[in-house]
Amino acid sequence: MSPGDDQGYSDYPETGHTRTRLPETDPYGGAPRRPGRSSSRSLVTVVGVVVLLIAAIAFANRGGNGSETKASTKADKPRATSTAASGTKPVETKSGNIPSGFAHTEQGAQSAAANYAVALGSAEMFNTAWRHQILNTVYAPEVAAAKQSAMDSAYANEKFLANIGLAKDGSAPKGQSFVSRVIPVGTKVASSGTDSTTVEVWYTSLFGLSGETSRNPVTESWYTTTYTLKWADGDWKITDYQQKDGPVPVGRDQTASTADDMTKAVEEYGGFTYAR
């Protein structure tokens, strides 16, 4: 969704101005102007500038004592940005359909938070059996039971389900597909300790019903969720979370896809295992 040439942007916009070269004459009607000083002086000036430039480069590259050279080299090395990938491979184990077995590191905590956000924002959360498995996998044992009770009450609320167009059992109406997907954009460690880490996950969310008769079409939203994680049972587990809106980018002027195209996309495009 980054701006490109098709949006009308140009690195070198045309100004619409032209330049006209006039004769070397006096603007008040006098004789043509005499040429400047001889070209020899210009040549001397150019040579002098080049010599000074070479001297300046040599001075800048001049090495000092050993400690100064080492410090300078270290400072001049490029630093990895916060958006650079860690290069660590995703985990290869799963608990049900949820990635597990993350590294006991900050990178592992970020990977866990991203994948847990995907699971907690999935359509499977509207199915009781799947919801219980997800909650027991991503939450720490001491809080899983309480979270399960609270979320069962929320997801079984008939008014809530009716508002989003689902049946009492959380299923979509005939001829429609329920879409609930979270796509992480990035993660950030807010605070870190040996066995506890707070991770922020910025993501976009797709939510709604696709189908010709849908009254709740699939829409896009943006959120940041802060997860408090602890190391328990050989993996990172959630103990608490907070959610807020945004940051929200400016939407491009794109035509919404048809209900048929959206349904096909949901059925044909699978998700990912995320690794920081």
C-alpha positions in Angstrom: 0.0 0.0 0.0 3.0 2.3 -0.4 2.6 5.2 -2.8 3.9 4.5 -6.3 4.1 6.1 -9.7 0.5 5.2 -10.3 -0.6 7.6 -7.7 0.8 10.6 -9.6 3.9 11.1 -7.6 7.2 11.9 -9.4 10.7 12.4 -8.1 11.4 15.0 -10.8 8.2 17.0 -11.4 8.1 19.3 -14.4 8.1 23.0 -13.5 6.7 24.2 -16.9 9.4 26.9 -17.0 11.8 27.4 -20.0 15.2 29.2 -20.0 16.1 31.6 -22.8 19.8 32.5 -23.5 20.2 36.1 -24.5 23.0 37.7 -26.5 26.0 38.9 -24.5 25.0 42.6 -25.0 24.4 45.5 -22.7 20.7 45.5 -21.8 20.6 49.3 -22.3 21.7 49.2 -26.0 25.5 49.4 -25.6 28.1 47.4 -27.4 28.5 43.7 -26.8 30.2 43.0 -23.5 33.8 42.2 -23.4 34.8 38.7 -22.5 35.9 38.2 -18.9 39.5 37.7 -17.7 41.7 35.2 -19.6 40.9 31.5 -19.3 44.3 31.0 -17.6 43.0 32.5 -14.4 40.0 30.2 -14.5 42.3 27.2 -15.0 44.5 28.2 -12.0 41.3 28.5 -9.8 40.1 25.1 -10.9 43.4 23.5 -10.2 43.6 25.2 -6.8 40.1 23.9 -5.8 41.1 20.3 -6.8 44.2 20.4 -4.8 42.4 21.6 -1.7 39.7 18.9 -2.2 42.4 16.2 -2.4 44.0 17.5 0.7 40.7 17.6 2.6 40.0 14.0 1.7 43.4 12.9 2.8 43.0 14.7 6.1 39.6 13.1 6.7 41.0 9.6 6.0 44.1 10.1 8.0 44.5 7.4 10.7 45.3 8.3 14.3 46.5 6.0 17.1 45.1 2.4 17.4 42.3 3.2 19.8 41.0 6.1 17.8 41.0 4.1 14.6 39.2 1.2 16.2 36.5 3.5 17.8 36.0 5.3 14.5 35.6 2.0 12.6 33.0 0.8 15.1 31.0 4.0 15.0 31.0 4.1 11.2 29.4 0.6 10.9 25.8 0.8 9.8 23.2 -0.1 12.4 20.3 -2.4 11.7 17.0 -0.6 11.8 14.2 -1.6 14.1 12.2 -3.0 11.1 15.0 -5.3 9.9 14.2 -9.1 10.1 16.1 -11.0 12.8 17.0 -13.8 10.4 15.8 -16.4 12.9 13.7 -19.2 11.3 10.1 -19.6 12.4 9.3 -22.4 14.8 8.6 -25.8 13.4 6.3 -27.1 16.2 2.6 -26.4 16.7 0.0 -26.9 19.4 -3.1 -27.6 17.4 -2.9 -25.1 14.6 -0.9 -22.5 16.7 2.9 -22.2 16.4 4.7 -23.0 19.7 8.1 -23.6 21.1 9.4 -20.0 20.7 13.0 -19.1 21.8 13.6 -17.8 25.3 14.7 -14.4 23.9 13.3 -11.0 23.0 13.0 -12.2 19.4 11.1 -15.3 20.5 8.7 -13.2 22.5 8.0 -11.0 19.6 7.4 -14.0 17.3 5.1 -15.5 19.9 3.1 -12.3 20.3 2.6 -11.9 16.5 1.4 -15.5 16.1 -0.8 -15.3 19.2 -2.5 -12.1 17.8 -3.3 -14.1 14.6 -4.9 -16.9 16.6 -6.9 -14.6 18.9 -8.2 -12.7 15.9 -9.2 -15.7 13.8 -12.6 -16.9 12.9 -12.0 -20.0 15.0 -12.5 -17.9 18.1 -16.2 -18.0 17.3 -16.3 -21.8 17.6 -16.4 -23.0 21.2 -14.1 -26.0 20.9 -11.5 -24.1 18.9 -11.7 -21.1 21.2 -10.9 -23.2 24.3 -7.9 -24.7 22.5 -6.6 -21.3 21.4 -7.0 -19.8 24.9 -5.4 -22.7 26.7 -2.4 -22.6 24.2 -1.6 -18.9 24.3 -2.5 -17.9 27.9 -0.5 -18.7 31.0 -2.1 -21.5 33.0 -3.0 -19.3 36.0 -5.1 -16.9 33.8 -6.4 -19.3 31.1 -9.5 -20.4 33.0 -10.6 -16.8 33.8 -10.0 -15.7 30.2 -12.0 -18.7 28.9 -15.0 -17.8 31.1 -15.0 -14.2 30.1 -14.6 -14.9 26.4 -17.3 -17.6 26.4 -19.7 -15.0 27.7 -18.7 -12.5 25.1 -18.7 -14.9 22.1 -21.9 -16.6 23.1 -23.8 -13.3 23.4 -26.7 -13.6 20.9 -27.0 -9.9 20.4 -23.3 -9.6 19.6 -23.5 -12.4 17.1 -26.6 -11.0 15.5 -25.0 -7.6 15.0 -22.2 -9.1 13.0 -24.6 -11.4 11.1 -23.8 -14.8 12.6 -26.1 -17.5 13.9 -26.3 -18.5 17.6 -23.6 -21.1 17.2 -21.2 -18.6 15.5 -21.7 -19.9 12.0 -22.2 -17.8 8.9 -25.5 -17.7 7.0 -25.9 -20.0 4.0 -24.2 -18.7 1.0 -21.8 -16.4 3.0 -18.3 -16.8 4.4 -17.3 -15.3 7.7 -13.9 -13.5 7.6 -11.9 -12.7 10.7 -8.1 -12.3 10.0 -5.3 -10.5 11.7 -2.2 -9.6 9.6 0.7 -8.4 11.8 2.7 -5.5 10.3 5.4 -5.2 13.0 6.3 -5.8 16.6 8.2 -3.9 19.2 9.5 -4.8 22.7 8.2 -2.2 25.2 10.0 -3.7 28.2 12.0 -6.9 28.8 13.2 -9.1 31.6 14.6 -12.6 32.0 11.2 -14.3 32.2 8.8 -11.5 31.3 8.4 -9.3 28.3 6.0 -6.7 27.0 5.5 -6.7 23.3 3.5 -4.4 21.1 2.0 -5.8 17.9 0.8 -3.5 15.2 -1.6 -5.1 12.7 -4.4 -4.8 10.3 -7.6 -6.8 10.7 -10.1 -8.0 8.1 -13.6 -8.6 9.5 -17.1 -9.3 8.1 -19.2 -11.5 5.9 -18.5 -12.1 2.2 -21.4 -13.0 0.0 -23.9 -11.5 -2.4 -26.5 -11.0 0.3 -24.2 -9.9 3.1 -25.2 -6.8 5.1 -21.8 -6.7 6.8 -19.2 -6.7 4.1 -15.5 -7.4 4.9 -13.8 -4.2 6.2 -10.3 -3.3 7.2 -9.2 -1.9 10.6 -5.9 -1.1 12.2 -4.9 -1.8 15.9 -2.0 -2.1 18.2 -2.2 -4.7 21.0 0.3 -4.7 23.9 0.8 -8.3 25.2 2.4 -9.0 28.6 4.2 -12.3 28.3 5.9 -14.6 30.8 8.1 -17.7 30.3 6.1 -20.7 31.4 6.2 -24.5 30.5 9.0 -23.9 28.1 7.3 -21.2 26.0 6.0 -17.6 26.1 2.5 -17.3 27.4 0.1 -14.2 27.6 -0.8 -13.0 31.1 -2.6 -9.8 30.0 -3.1 -7.5 27.0 -4.4 -4.0 26.1 -5.7 -2.9 22.7 -5.9 0.6 21.0 -6.8 1.9 17.6 -4.1 2.6 15.0 -1.8 3.8 13.7 -4.1 4.0 10.7 -2.7 4.8 7.2 -4.5 6.8 4.6 -6.5 4.5 2.3 -5.8 4.4 -1.4 -8.5 5.1 -3.9 -9.1 1.4 -4.8 -12.3 -0.2 -6.0 -13.6 -2.7 -3.5 -13.6 -6.3 -4.8 -16.8 -8.2 -5.5 -18.3 -10.5 -2.9 -17.3 -13.5 -5.1 -13.7 -12.4 -5.3 -13.5 -11.8 -1.6 -14.9 -15.3 -0.8 -12.5 -17.0 -3.2 -9.5 -15.1 -1.6 -10.5 -16.2 1.9 -10.9 -19.8 0.8 -7.7 -20.0 -1.3 -5.1 -17.9 0.5 -3.7 -19.4 3.6 -1.9 -17.7 6.5 1.7 -17.6 7.8 3.8 -18.4 10.7 5.4 -15.2 11.8 8.9 -14.8 13.0 10.7 -11.7 14.2 
